[in-house]
Amino acid sequence: MGSVEPVFANLRHNKGLRRFTLRGQTKVDAQFKLFCLVHNIDKLAKAGYGPR
């Protein structure tokens, strides 16, 4: 069973998401999804997926 805390720690400390820079629920949701997308792409790149 995994834990989601490392994801939030990575977003906060390594990616710099300490506060949201946009206002409004839809904009904050989009910004958070963008940070999660970057996190997942980084995980895939470290796992060896992508151009060789």
MIGU-241671 format. One record per atom (N, C-alpha, C): atom name; x, y, z. Coordinates in steps of 0.05 Angstrom, whole numbers, always signed. Layout:
BEGIN
+------+--------+--------+--------+
! atom !      u !      v !      w !
+------+--------+--------+--------+
!   CA !      X !      Y !      Z !
...
+------+--------+--------+--------+
// end
This chain:
BEGIN
+------+--------+--------+--------+
! atom !      u !      v !      w !
+------+--------+--------+--------+
!    N !    +17 !    -24 !     +0 !
!   CA !     +0 !     +0 !     +0 !
!    C !    +18 !    +25 !     +0 !
!    N !    +12 !    +43 !    -18 !
!   CA !    +28 !    +68 !    -20 !
!    C !    +17 !    +91 !     -5 !
!    N !    +32 !   +112 !     -4 !
!   CA !    +24 !   +136 !    +10 !
!    C !    +25 !   +159 !    -10 !
!    N !     +7 !   +178 !     -7 !
!   CA !     +7 !   +201 !    -25 !
!    C !    +24 !   +224 !    -15 !
!    N !    +34 !   +222 !     +9 !
!   CA !    +50 !   +244 !    +21 !
!    C !    +75 !   +250 !     +5 !
!    N !    +90 !   +230 !     -7 !
!   CA !   +113 !   +237 !    -23 !
!    C !   +107 !   +254 !    -47 !
!    N !    +83 !   +251 !    -58 !
!   CA !    +75 !   +267 !    -81 !
!    C !    +72 !   +296 !    -73 !
!    N !    +59 !   +302 !    -51 !
!   CA !    +55 !   +329 !    -41 !
!    C !    +82 !   +341 !    -33 !
!    N !    +99 !   +325 !    -21 !
!   CA !   +126 !   +335 !    -13 !
!    C !   +142 !   +342 !    -37 !
!    N !   +141 !   +326 !    -58 !
!   CA !   +155 !   +332 !    -83 !
!    C !   +145 !   +357 !    -96 !
!    N !   +118 !   +360 !    -96 !
!   CA !   +107 !   +384 !   -108 !
!    C !   +115 !   +409 !    -92 !
!    N !   +115 !   +407 !    -66 !
!   CA !   +121 !   +430 !    -50 !
!    C !   +151 !   +437 !    -50 !
!    N !   +168 !   +418 !    -45 !
!   CA !   +196 !   +424 !    -42 !
!    C !   +212 !   +425 !    -68 !
!    N !   +207 !   +406 !    -86 !
!   CA !   +223 !   +404 !   -110 !
!    C !   +211 !   +421 !   -133 !
!    N !   +185 !   +422 !   -135 !
!   CA !   +172 !   +437 !   -157 !
!    C !   +165 !   +465 !   -149 !
!    N !   +165 !   +472 !   -123 !
!   CA !   +160 !   +499 !   -115 !
!    C !   +131 !   +507 !   -112 !
!    N !   +113 !   +488 !   -108 !
!   CA !    +85 !   +495 !   -105 !
!    C !    +79 !   +499 !    -76 !
!    N !    +84 !   +523 !    -66 !
!   CA !    +79 !   +530 !    -39 !
!    C !    +52 !   +543 !    -36 !
!    N !    +44 !   +559 !    -55 !
!   CA !    +17 !   +570 !    -57 !
!    C !     +9 !   +573 !    -86 !
!    N !    -17 !   +575 !    -90 !
!   CA !    -27 !   +578 !   -116 !
!    C !    -25 !   +607 !   -125 !
!    N !    -18 !   +611 !   -150 !
!   CA !    -14 !   +639 !   -159 !
!    C !    -39 !   +649 !   -173 !
!    N !    -59 !   +632 !   -178 !
!   CA !    -83 !   +641 !   -191 !
!    C !   -106 !   +642 !   -171 !
!    N !   -128 !   +655 !   -179 !
!   CA !   -151 !   +658 !   -161 !
!    C !   -175 !   +645 !   -175 !
!    N !   -191 !   +633 !   -159 !
!   CA !   -215 !   +619 !   -169 !
!    C !   -212 !   +589 !   -169 !
!    N !   -233 !   +575 !   -163 !
!   CA !   -232 !   +546 !   -161 !
!    C !   -223 !   +532 !   -186 !
!    N !   -234 !   +541 !   -209 !
!   CA !   -227 !   +527 !   -234 !
!    C !   -198 !   +532 !   -242 !
!    N !   -188 !   +556 !   -237 !
!   CA !   -160 !   +563 !   -244 !
!    C !   -141 !   +548 !   -225 !
!    N !   -147 !   +547 !   -199 !
!   CA !   -131 !   +532 !   -180 !
!    C !   -131 !   +503 !   -187 !
!    N !   -154 !   +492 !   -194 !
!   CA !   -155 !   +464 !   -202 !
!    C !   -138 !   +458 !   -227 !
!    N !   -139 !   +476 !   -246 !
!   CA !   -122 !   +473 !   -270 !
!    C !    -93 !   +474 !   -263 !
!    N !    -85 !   +493 !   -246 !
!   CA !    -57 !   +496 !   -238 !
!    C !    -47 !   +471 !   -223 !
!    N !    -64 !   +460 !   -206 !
!   CA !    -56 !   +436 !   -191 !
!    C !    -54 !   +412 !   -210 !
!    N !    -72 !   +409 !   -229 !
!   CA !    -70 !   +388 !   -248 !
!    C !    -45 !   +390 !   -265 !
!    N !    -37 !   +415 !   -272 !
!   CA !    -13 !   +419 !   -287 !
!    C !    +12 !   +410 !   -271 !
!    N !    +13 !   +417 !   -246 !
!   CA !    +35 !   +408 !   -229 !
!    C !    +35 !   +377 !   -226 !
!    N !    +12 !   +365 !   -224 !
!   CA !    +10 !   +336 !   -223 !
!    C !    +19 !   +323 !   -249 !
!    N !    +13 !   +335 !   -271 !
!   CA !    +22 !   +326 !   -297 !
!    C !    +52 !   +327 !   -299 !
!    N !    +64 !   +349 !   -290 !
!   CA !    +93 !   +351 !   -290 !
!    C !   +106 !   +330 !   -272 !
!    N !    +93 !   +325 !   -249 !
!   CA !   +103 !   +304 !   -231 !
!    C !   +103 !   +276 !   -244 !
!    N !    +81 !   +270 !   -258 !
!   CA !    +79 !   +244 !   -271 !
!    C !    +98 !   +241 !   -294 !
!    N !   +102 !   +262 !   -310 !
!   CA !   +121 !   +261 !   -332 !
!    C !   +149 !   +257 !   -321 !
!    N !   +155 !   +270 !   -299 !
!   CA !   +182 !   +267 !   -286 !
!    C !   +186 !   +238 !   -277 !
!    N !   +165 !   +226 !   -266 !
!   CA !   +166 !   +198 !   -257 !
!    C !   +171 !   +179 !   -281 !
!    N !   +157 !   +184 !   -303 !
!   CA !   +160 !   +168 !   -327 !
!    C !   +189 !   +171 !   -339 !
!    N !   +199 !   +195 !   -338 !
!   CA !   +226 !   +200 !   -349 !
!    C !   +247 !   +185 !   -332 !
!    N !   +243 !   +185 !   -306 !
!   CA !   +262 !   +172 !   -288 !
!    C !   +260 !   +141 !   -291 !
!    N !   +236 !   +131 !   -299 !
!   CA !   +232 !   +102 !   -302 !
!    C !   +243 !    +92 !   -329 !
!    N !   +251 !   +110 !   -346 !
!   CA !   +263 !   +102 !   -372 !
!    C !   +246 !   +105 !   -396 !
!    N !   +222 !   +116 !   -393 !
!   CA !   +205 !   +120 !   -416 !
!    C !   +213 !   +146 !   -430 !
!    N !   +208 !   +147 !   -456 !
!   CA !   +214 !   +171 !   -471 !
!    C !   +234 !   +166 !   -492 !
!    N !   +244 !   +186 !   -505 !
!   CA !   +264 !   +183 !   -527 !
!    C !   +290 !   +170 !   -518 !
!    N !   +300 !   +153 !   -534 !
!   CA !   +325 !   +139 !   -527 !
!    C !   +348 !   +149 !   -543 !
+------+--------+--------+--------+
// end
